[in-house]
Amino acid sequence: MNYDFLSNNKVYLCGEVVSKPVFSHEIYGEGFYELSLSVPRLSGYCDVVPITISERLLTDDNFALNKKVAVKGQFRSYNKIIDNKSRLLLTVFVREVVEVDETQNPNVVEILGYVCKPPIFRTTPFNREICDVLLAVNRAYNKSDYLPCIAWGRNARFIKSLAIGEKVVVTGRIQSRDYQKHTTDGDIVKTAYEISICKIQTTKECETGDNEVIEA
């Protein structure tokens, strides 16, 4: 395996288990389960982040409800057919269960990816600048993960000018956001997951050591 594919997508999460493991799928006889972690922000709000973990890492009830755990892995996307439509779903694929470190930021994601759609820039009614961008991150076996990201302020202004194919390095956190969706059966509450960008650089800036683009 080319281990560069491990270094271009890295996640560390530390939070409380808020759902029981549910069987997801099996690959070559190895079962994988899905559950969610509640990860706190400095503001006191908690992001509820879905994770996927091998049965080989689920030992001795180490992911019991309300237990605090820490994991390392990758933020991944996959398509799943729901109501006869293909949906892009996001999850943290756990590679390692580690010791809880209370001194460490509980929610860190670092990715190296490519802009794969034109960024969408907008301002709020309170004139706050926001930009959404979708990044493609290469994975082993000719696969890619498509990860939605959001930025504010100076980062948003920087991102809106990026061209499709631009290679960037992003540091931030995984956030969950509830929203209402209008359907024929009425409004329903759904949850979106995205990377909240703290820092973004082009690879050229990384090579020159230019760290001008920081959190707004």
C-alpha positions in Angstrom: 0.0 0.0 0.0 1.2 3.5 -0.8 1.2 5.2 2.6 1.0 8.6 1.1 -2.7 7.9 0.9 -2.7 7.6 4.7 -1.0 11.0 5.3 -3.2 13.1 3.0 -6.4 12.4 5.1 -6.0 12.3 8.9 -8.6 12.7 11.6 -8.4 12.7 15.4 -11.6 12.6 17.4 -12.2 12.4 21.1 -15.8 12.3 22.4 -18.6 10.3 24.1 -20.3 7.4 22.4 -24.0 8.4 21.8 -25.2 5.4 19.8 -24.8 1.7 19.9 -22.7 0.0 17.2 -24.9 -1.2 14.3 -23.7 -3.6 11.7 -22.9 -1.9 8.4 -21.2 -4.3 6.0 -18.6 -7.1 5.7 -15.4 -7.1 3.6 -13.4 -10.4 3.2 -14.9 -11.8 6.4 -14.3 -8.7 8.5 -17.4 -6.9 9.8 -17.7 -3.2 10.1 -20.1 -1.2 12.4 -21.4 2.3 12.5 -22.0 4.5 15.6 -21.7 8.2 16.6 -19.5 10.2 18.8 -20.5 13.5 20.5 -17.4 15.7 20.3 -17.4 19.0 22.2 -16.5 22.5 20.8 -15.0 25.3 22.9 -18.4 27.0 22.7 -20.0 24.1 24.6 -21.9 22.9 21.5 -21.2 19.2 20.5 -20.8 17.9 17.0 -22.3 14.4 16.6 -19.9 12.6 14.2 -20.6 9.2 12.6 -17.8 6.7 12.6 -17.2 3.3 11.0 -15.1 0.8 12.9 -14.0 -2.8 12.4 -15.3 -5.5 14.7 -11.6 -6.2 15.5 -11.5 -2.9 17.3 -14.7 -3.4 19.2 -13.5 -5.4 22.2 -14.5 -5.6 25.8 -17.4 -3.2 25.4 -14.9 -0.4 24.8 -17.5 1.6 22.9 -20.3 1.4 25.4 -22.9 4.2 25.5 -21.6 7.4 27.2 -18.0 6.2 27.3 -15.3 8.7 26.3 -13.1 7.3 23.6 -10.4 8.6 21.2 -9.8 7.4 17.6 -7.6 8.2 14.6 -8.6 7.5 11.1 -9.8 9.2 7.8 -12.8 11.2 6.8 -14.4 9.3 4.0 -17.4 9.5 1.6 -19.4 6.8 -0.1 -22.6 6.6 -2.2 -25.6 4.7 -0.8 -28.9 4.2 -2.5 -31.7 5.6 -0.3 -35.3 5.9 -1.6 -34.0 4.9 -5.1 -31.6 7.9 -5.1 -27.8 7.9 -4.7 -26.8 9.8 -1.6 -23.3 11.0 -0.6 -22.7 9.8 3.0 -19.8 10.8 5.2 -18.1 8.9 8.0 -14.8 8.7 9.9 -13.2 5.4 9.1 -11.4 4.4 12.3 -7.9 2.9 11.9 -6.8 3.1 15.5 -8.3 3.4 19.0 -5.9 5.6 21.1 -5.8 6.7 24.7 -7.8 9.8 25.6 -5.7 12.9 26.0 -7.5 15.8 27.7 -4.8 18.2 26.6 -5.4 17.6 22.9 -7.9 19.3 20.6 -10.7 16.7 20.4 -11.6 17.3 16.8 -8.9 17.7 14.2 -8.9 16.9 10.5 -6.1 17.4 8.0 -6.5 16.8 4.3 -4.7 17.3 1.0 -7.1 17.5 -1.8 -8.2 19.0 -5.1 -11.0 21.5 -5.8 -13.5 19.5 -7.8 -16.4 22.0 -8.2 -16.6 25.8 -8.4 -16.6 27.3 -4.9 -19.9 28.9 -3.8 -19.4 32.3 -2.1 -22.2 34.1 -0.3 -22.8 36.6 2.5 -25.3 36.3 5.4 -27.9 38.9 6.2 -25.3 40.1 8.8 -22.7 40.5 6.1 -20.6 37.5 7.1 -18.7 36.0 4.2 -19.1 32.2 3.7 -17.7 29.9 1.0 -18.5 26.3 0.4 -16.1 24.1 -1.5 -16.0 20.4 -2.4 -12.5 18.7 -2.2 -11.6 15.4 -3.8 -9.0 13.5 -1.7 -7.2 10.5 -3.2 -7.4 7.1 -1.6 -5.8 3.8 -2.3 -7.0 1.5 -5.1 -7.9 4.4 -7.4 -10.7 5.7 -5.1 -11.4 9.2 -4.0 -13.3 10.8 -1.1 -15.5 13.9 -1.8 -15.5 16.1 1.2 -17.6 19.3 1.6 -15.9 22.1 3.4 -17.0 25.5 4.6 -15.0 28.7 5.4 -15.6 32.2 6.7 -14.1 35.6 6.4 -10.7 35.9 4.8 -10.6 32.2 4.2 -13.9 32.4 2.3 -12.5 35.2 0.1 -9.4 33.2 -0.6 -11.3 30.1 -1.5 -13.8 31.7 -3.9 -11.0 32.4 -6.4 -9.6 28.9 -6.5 -9.8 27.1 -9.8 -11.1 23.6 -10.3 -8.1 21.2 -10.0 -6.3 23.5 -7.5 -4.4 21.4 -4.9 -4.8 22.6 -1.4 -4.0 21.6 2.2 -6.8 22.1 4.7 -6.8 21.9 8.5 -10.1 22.2 10.5 -12.7 20.2 12.4 -15.6 18.0 11.4 -18.9 19.6 12.2 -22.5 18.5 12.2 -25.3 20.8 11.3 -29.1 20.2 11.4 -31.3 21.7 8.8 -34.9 21.4 7.6 -35.8 19.8 4.3 -39.1 20.4 2.6 -40.8 17.2 1.4 -44.2 16.3 0.1 -44.9 14.8 3.6 -43.9 18.0 5.4 -40.6 19.3 6.8 -38.1 16.9 8.2 -34.9 17.6 10.1 -31.7 16.2 8.5 -28.0 16.4 9.4 -25.2 17.6 7.2 -21.5 17.0 7.9 -18.7 19.1 6.6 -15.2 20.3 7.4 -15.1 23.7 9.1 -11.9 25.2 7.7 -9.5 26.8 10.2 -6.6 27.1 7.8 -6.1 26.5 4.0 -3.1 26.8 1.8 -2.3 26.0 -1.8 0.5 23.5 -2.1 2.7 26.3 -3.6 2.3 28.3 -0.3 3.2 25.2 1.7 6.4 24.8 -0.3 7.4 28.5 0.3 6.3 28.5 3.9 3.8 31.2 3.4 1.3 31.0 6.3 -0.7 34.1 5.5 -4.0 32.4 5.1 -5.3 31.7 8.6 -8.6 31.4 10.4 -10.7 34.6 10.0 
